[in-house]
Amino acid sequence: MMFSASAQIMIVSPILPEIADALGTPVKSLGWLISSYTVSLAVVALITGPISDAIGRRRILLFGTGSMALTLYLHAMVDSFTSMLIVRALAGAAGGMLSGAAVSYVGDYFPYERRGWATGWIMSGMAVGQILGIPLGKVLAASFGFRWPFLMFAVTMTGATLLVAWFVPQPDVKRDAERLSIVGSLRNYGKLLRQRPVVVASAAYLLMYASIGLYVVYLPLWMETEVGIAKNQIASLFFVGGIANVIAGPMAGRVSDSIGRKPLIITSCIGLGILMILTTRIVTNAWFAYLVFGLAMVMVALRISPLQSLMTALVPASRRGMLMSLSVAIGQLGMSVSASASGFLYESRGFFSNTVAAAIVILLMAILVHKLLPEPRSDVDAEVDAADEEHLAAAEVASG
């Protein structure tokens, strides 16, 4: 599931030239393909978060994988930029079901002291997508057209749907007993947003995805058009980055279980910020591109599993789906805005402006995490904080 879901997102950036040529789309408009996906994902994630808390993650994962497979098959019918925007929005809706539920499932199934290790291994599915899915997808797009990578991932997502149905159990955790309703969900989201750690974590997600949108969307296009790196080398670039990620991800998860999540998150942000701002100075040929992209993927691996593991312990299990969906939605909105802005920066001031903006954003994330994000000791912290919040609310009601 992680392989298919992540690869069908990542493939959009390296095949932007093929999409632009086939659909006759101006370069500056291509960022909207990312935006249509992320906005749809954000909206659906907010809806399905409370639902997963009530009915269990397994059902959401099963419905999400099936829906994603169907929408990926629909890419075969794309014949215009408008229809491409529509199917990407539909894929985003399916991704909204999966994004929060997948991380919440890890929180439900694994104890906190093993959650970094588990998240690192599960997120390595994304790295395998880079190693196998992106290079093969790039070759398919260059040889047969941009629709073929999505059809390939539709087949693998169909397999993921069957695997979830046959082998993924529903963890035995406390579910949200409150009756599902729009008003109730909005009220609970409001309660979450009154907790400072939740606000800080959501802001961190926003900055993390905003930096990705500013940096990654036009990186392959810049390498092809400005540096002169061949299309097959762009495909192998993701292969190299994926290997770095799949090695570093599980290691980062295990280390974060031992020394804490925040040190790795902060180190990742600082390292990635430096790499971003130096990209246009260092990447003058394919070999330096491999070096920079590989190091960037190591920095990403150092951050993603520790951050997600930390966030699963900020709230009780009965609110975990809601928190992760809220954070994912906010993060995707950040990526939507930044992806659109990246097109303007790239066209008006060149890719260097993209790297500077991305570096500033990711360094702001490092400061935010260092200063304001707490480091939970276990899930007990979340349960105690929730009980304290309920007692405080009851006291406020009693005092009028």
TIZA-98705 format. One line per 4 residues: number of its first residue (from 1); their letters; for each residue x, y, z of C-alpha. Coordinates in Angstrom, 2 decimals. Layout:
# residues N
NUM) A) X,Y,Z; ...
END
This chain:
# residues 400
1) MMFS) 0.00,0.00,0.00; 2.75,2.48,0.90; 4.61,1.64,-2.30; 1.60,2.31,-4.52
5) ASAQ) 0.16,5.30,-2.66; 3.46,7.18,-2.43; 4.78,6.32,-5.88; 1.62,7.53,-7.65
9) IMIV) 2.19,10.92,-5.97; 5.93,11.12,-6.54; 5.71,10.12,-10.22; 3.86,13.34,-11.11
13) SPIL) 6.93,15.53,-10.65; 9.41,13.60,-12.86; 6.86,13.16,-15.68; 5.72,16.80,-15.78
17) PEIA) 7.48,17.30,-19.14; 5.55,14.37,-20.66; 2.25,15.64,-19.23; 2.91,19.15,-20.52
21) DALG) 3.76,17.90,-24.03; 0.81,15.49,-24.27; -1.84,17.88,-22.95; -0.39,21.15,-24.27
25) TPVK) -0.16,22.66,-20.79; 2.01,25.71,-19.91; 4.82,24.93,-17.47; 3.58,27.45,-14.91
29) SLGW) 0.20,25.64,-14.67; 1.62,22.20,-13.88; 1.80,22.90,-10.15; -2.01,22.81,-10.08
33) LISS) -1.84,19.05,-10.58; -0.21,18.84,-7.16; -2.65,21.36,-5.71; -5.78,19.53,-6.93
37) YTVS) -4.51,16.34,-5.32; -3.52,17.88,-2.01; -6.68,19.97,-1.50; -8.88,16.95,-2.14
41) LAVV) -6.74,14.83,0.17; -6.99,17.42,2.94; -10.79,17.66,2.79; -11.37,13.91,2.77
45) ALIT) -8.77,13.31,5.50; -10.67,15.66,7.82; -13.88,13.73,7.13; -12.48,10.22,7.53
49) GPIS) -10.36,10.91,10.63; -13.29,10.85,13.09; -14.84,7.96,11.17; -11.71,5.83,11.60
53) DAIG) -11.75,6.57,15.35; -15.31,5.25,15.50; -15.34,2.25,13.12; -11.67,1.21,13.18
57) RRRI) -8.72,1.78,10.86; -9.03,-1.50,8.94; -12.28,-0.56,7.23; -10.92,2.84,6.20
61) LLFG) -7.72,1.26,4.86; -9.72,-1.29,2.88; -12.07,1.26,1.35; -9.20,3.68,0.70
65) TGSM) -7.02,1.18,-1.14; -9.95,0.05,-3.30; -10.89,3.63,-4.13; -7.30,4.53,-4.96
69) ALTL) -7.00,1.57,-7.33; -10.18,2.60,-9.15; -9.13,6.23,-9.57; -5.69,5.22,-10.86
73) YLHA) -7.36,3.12,-13.55; -9.34,6.23,-14.54; -6.10,7.94,-15.59; -6.30,5.93,-18.79
77) MVDS) -9.26,8.12,-19.84; -7.47,11.47,-19.43; -7.52,13.52,-22.66; -7.12,17.11,-21.40
81) FTSM) -5.55,19.10,-18.59; -8.99,19.57,-17.02; -9.69,15.83,-16.93; -6.21,15.28,-15.49
85) LIVR) -7.01,17.74,-12.70; -10.25,15.86,-11.98; -8.70,12.40,-11.75; -5.86,13.73,-9.60
89) ALAG) -8.46,15.24,-7.27; -10.22,11.86,-7.09; -6.91,10.16,-6.32; -6.37,12.76,-3.61
93) AAGG) -9.72,11.86,-2.07; -8.64,8.22,-1.86; -5.29,9.32,-0.47; -7.12,11.27,2.22
97) MLSG) -8.63,8.03,3.49; -5.22,6.37,3.65; -2.88,9.10,4.94; -4.16,9.54,8.48
101) AAVS) -5.43,5.99,8.88; -2.11,4.38,7.97; -0.11,6.28,10.60; -2.91,5.88,13.16
105) YVGD) -2.90,2.13,12.54; 0.78,2.01,13.51; -0.09,3.88,16.70; -2.90,1.42,17.45
109) YFPY) -0.93,-1.75,16.78; 2.57,-1.01,18.17; 3.62,0.25,21.64; 5.22,3.70,21.71
113) ERRG) 8.71,2.40,22.47; 8.61,0.33,19.24; 6.67,2.77,17.10; 9.68,4.48,15.54
117) WATG) 11.07,1.13,14.38; 7.70,0.07,12.97; 7.06,3.39,11.25; 10.53,3.33,9.72
121) WIMS) 9.92,-0.07,8.16; 6.46,0.80,6.92; 7.64,4.09,5.45; 10.36,2.16,3.61
125) GMAV) 7.54,1.21,1.24; 7.83,4.80,0.02; 11.53,4.27,-0.60; 10.85,1.10,-2.57
129) GQIL) 8.49,3.22,-4.65; 11.44,5.48,-5.43; 13.78,2.57,-6.13; 11.46,0.62,-8.43
133) GIPL) 8.26,2.55,-9.10; 9.58,5.98,-10.09; 12.36,4.87,-12.47; 10.07,2.35,-14.16
137) GKVL) 7.24,4.88,-14.27; 9.52,7.49,-15.85; 10.63,5.01,-18.51; 7.02,4.02,-19.22
141) AASF) 5.97,7.68,-19.51; 8.85,8.54,-21.83; 8.24,5.48,-24.02; 4.46,5.02,-24.08
145) GFRW) 2.89,8.14,-22.54; 2.21,9.64,-19.11; -0.88,7.46,-18.44; 1.07,4.21,-18.16
149) PFLM) 2.77,4.83,-14.79; -0.63,5.42,-13.17; -2.00,2.21,-14.68; 1.00,0.31,-13.31
153) FAVT) 0.32,1.66,-9.82; -3.37,0.84,-10.23; -2.42,-2.82,-10.57; -0.16,-2.76,-7.51
157) MTGA) -2.81,-0.92,-5.49; -5.32,-3.59,-6.46; -2.88,-6.09,-4.93; -2.65,-3.91,-1.83
161) TLLV) -6.43,-3.95,-1.49; -6.41,-7.75,-1.49; -3.56,-7.86,1.04; -5.41,-5.53,3.43
165) AWFV) -8.56,-7.64,3.07; -6.77,-10.92,3.74; -4.02,-10.12,6.24; -4.52,-6.79,8.09
169) PQPD) -6.39,-7.19,11.42; -8.25,-4.53,13.35; -6.17,-3.59,16.45; -7.91,-4.01,19.79
173) VKRD) -7.94,-0.39,20.97; -10.53,1.88,22.55; -12.75,3.45,19.91; -14.53,6.76,20.03
177) AERL) -17.91,6.01,21.60; -19.40,9.37,20.64; -22.04,9.27,17.94; -20.71,10.43,14.57
181) SIVG) -22.06,13.77,13.40; -20.79,16.83,11.59; -21.35,19.05,14.62; -19.70,16.57,16.96
185) SLRN) -16.68,16.19,14.67; -16.26,19.93,14.35; -16.51,20.29,18.13; -13.84,17.61,18.64
189) YGKL) -11.55,19.21,16.09; -12.02,22.46,17.99; -10.98,20.71,21.21; -7.86,19.37,19.54
193) LRQR) -6.91,22.80,18.27; -7.09,24.19,21.79; -4.19,21.91,22.78; -0.85,23.61,22.16
197) PVVV) 1.07,20.42,21.26; -1.52,19.62,18.59; -1.29,23.12,17.13; 2.51,22.97,17.09
201) ASAA) 2.58,19.50,15.51; 0.09,20.58,12.84; 2.15,23.69,12.11; 5.24,21.50,11.80
205) YLLM) 3.41,19.34,9.26; 2.39,22.48,7.38; 5.97,23.73,7.13; 7.33,20.29,6.25
209) YASI) 5.00,19.82,3.28; 5.32,23.44,2.19; 9.08,23.02,1.87; 8.57,19.86,-0.19
213) GLYV) 6.18,21.63,-2.54; 8.60,24.51,-3.06; 11.61,22.30,-3.69; 10.61,19.01,-5.28
217) VYLP) 7.89,19.88,-7.81; 10.18,21.63,-10.29; 13.46,19.92,-9.34; 13.35,17.26,-12.12
221) LWME) 12.25,19.83,-14.71; 15.12,22.14,-13.71; 17.60,19.27,-13.94; 16.40,18.36,-17.44
225) TEVG) 16.13,21.83,-18.92; 18.84,23.81,-17.12; 21.48,21.26,-16.06; 21.01,18.99,-19.08
229) IAKN) 20.48,15.74,-17.19; 18.90,13.08,-19.44; 15.46,11.62,-18.74; 16.83,8.18,-17.97
233) QIAS) 19.23,9.75,-15.47; 16.31,11.50,-13.77; 14.70,8.08,-13.37; 17.88,6.64,-11.86
237) LFFV) 18.08,9.65,-9.55; 14.97,8.45,-7.74; 16.47,4.95,-7.64; 19.54,6.25,-5.79
241) GGIA) 17.41,8.39,-3.47; 15.17,5.43,-2.70; 18.10,3.25,-1.71; 19.32,5.97,0.65
245) NVIA) 15.83,6.26,2.12; 15.21,2.54,2.58; 18.52,2.21,4.45; 18.14,5.32,6.60
249) GPMA) 14.41,5.02,7.41; 14.40,1.93,9.67; 17.68,3.04,11.26; 16.22,6.46,12.07
253) GRVS) 13.16,4.82,13.59; 15.23,2.59,15.86; 17.48,5.45,16.94; 14.48,7.65,17.73
257) DSIG) 13.09,4.88,19.96; 16.31,5.10,21.98; 17.29,8.78,22.12; 13.99,10.52,21.42
261) RKPL) 12.24,11.88,18.33; 13.10,15.58,18.44; 16.91,15.40,17.97; 16.50,13.54,14.68
265) IITS) 13.71,15.80,13.45; 15.76,18.95,14.11; 18.93,17.45,12.57; 16.96,16.50,9.48
269) CIGL) 15.47,19.96,9.03; 18.84,21.73,9.37; 20.62,19.31,7.05; 17.89,19.44,4.44
273) GILM) 17.77,23.24,4.55; 21.50,23.43,3.83; 21.20,20.96,0.95; 18.26,22.82,-0.54
277) ILTT) 19.94,26.21,-0.65; 23.14,24.71,-2.11; 21.41,22.64,-4.79; 21.85,25.02,-7.72
281) RIVT) 25.50,25.58,-6.78; 26.40,21.91,-6.36; 24.30,20.15,-9.00; 26.18,20.82,-12.23
285) NAWF) 26.04,17.27,-13.60; 24.33,13.93,-12.97; 26.89,12.69,-10.45; 26.40,15.65,-8.15
289) AYLV) 22.65,15.30,-8.62; 22.86,11.73,-7.29; 24.87,12.93,-4.29; 22.53,15.79,-3.37
293) FGLA) 19.32,13.83,-3.92; 20.62,10.84,-1.98; 21.59,13.02,0.99; 18.23,14.79,0.80
297) MVMV) 16.41,11.46,1.05; 18.50,10.54,4.10; 17.44,13.81,5.73; 13.79,13.07,4.89
301) ALRI) 14.09,9.59,6.42; 15.57,11.05,9.61; 12.48,13.23,10.01; 9.36,11.44,8.85
305) SPLQ) 9.16,8.34,11.06; 10.26,10.13,14.28; 7.75,12.94,13.69; 4.87,10.59,12.99
309) SLMT) 5.75,8.37,15.96; 5.85,11.40,18.25; 2.48,12.63,17.06; 0.72,9.31,17.67
313) ALVP) 1.39,9.77,21.41; 0.04,13.32,21.69; -3.59,12.21,22.05; -5.45,9.08,23.25
317) ASRR) -6.11,6.25,20.79; -9.76,7.28,20.46; -8.63,10.63,18.99; -5.55,9.43,17.10
321) GMLM) -7.22,9.21,13.71; -8.62,12.69,14.11; -5.23,14.18,15.02; -3.33,12.49,12.21
325) SLSV) -5.99,13.40,9.66; -5.98,17.00,10.88; -2.21,17.22,10.61; -2.14,15.56,7.20
329) AIGQ) -4.88,17.90,5.95; -3.03,20.98,7.16; 0.21,19.68,5.70; -1.36,18.97,2.33
333) LGMS) -2.88,22.43,2.22; 0.60,23.78,2.83; 1.92,21.70,-0.05; -0.95,22.83,-2.27
337) VSAS) -0.18,26.50,-1.75; 3.57,26.00,-2.05; 3.25,23.86,-5.20; 1.29,26.63,-6.87
341) ASGF) 3.75,29.25,-5.63; 6.68,27.16,-6.85; 5.50,27.53,-10.43; 5.48,31.31,-10.12
345) LYES) 8.93,31.37,-8.49; 10.38,29.02,-11.08; 9.03,30.99,-14.03; 9.82,34.46,-12.69
349) RGFF) 13.09,34.07,-10.77; 14.48,30.62,-11.54; 14.89,27.48,-9.47; 17.33,29.12,-7.03
353) SNTV) 14.42,31.12,-5.61; 12.58,27.82,-5.02; 15.51,26.42,-3.06; 15.88,29.55,-0.91
357) AAAI) 12.18,29.64,-0.06; 12.15,25.90,0.73; 15.22,26.22,2.97; 13.72,29.09,4.94
361) VILL) 10.49,27.15,5.50; 12.20,23.95,6.66; 14.49,25.86,9.05; 11.41,27.51,10.55
365) MAIL) 10.11,23.99,11.17; 13.32,23.13,13.05; 12.91,26.18,15.30; 9.25,25.36,15.95
369) VHKL) 9.97,21.73,16.89; 12.92,22.71,19.11; 11.11,25.46,20.99; 7.51,24.31,21.28
373) LPEP) 6.91,20.63,20.44; 6.93,18.35,23.52; 8.61,14.94,23.58; 6.09,12.37,24.94
377) RSDV) 7.41,9.55,27.08; 4.60,7.14,26.23; 0.93,6.89,25.37; 0.22,7.39,29.07
381) DAEV) 1.07,11.07,28.66; -1.72,11.49,26.14; -4.24,9.72,28.35; -3.31,11.88,31.36
385) DAAD) -3.46,15.09,29.32; -6.88,14.11,27.96; -8.18,13.41,31.47; -6.81,16.75,32.69
389) EEHL) -8.53,18.51,29.81; -11.87,16.85,30.62; -11.58,17.82,34.27; -10.74,21.41,33.33
393) AAAE) -13.71,21.58,30.95; -16.01,20.19,33.65; -14.70,22.75,36.14; -15.35,25.57,33.67
397) VASG) -18.92,24.37,33.14; -19.48,24.06,36.89; -18.19,27.59,37.49; -20.59,28.96,34.90
END
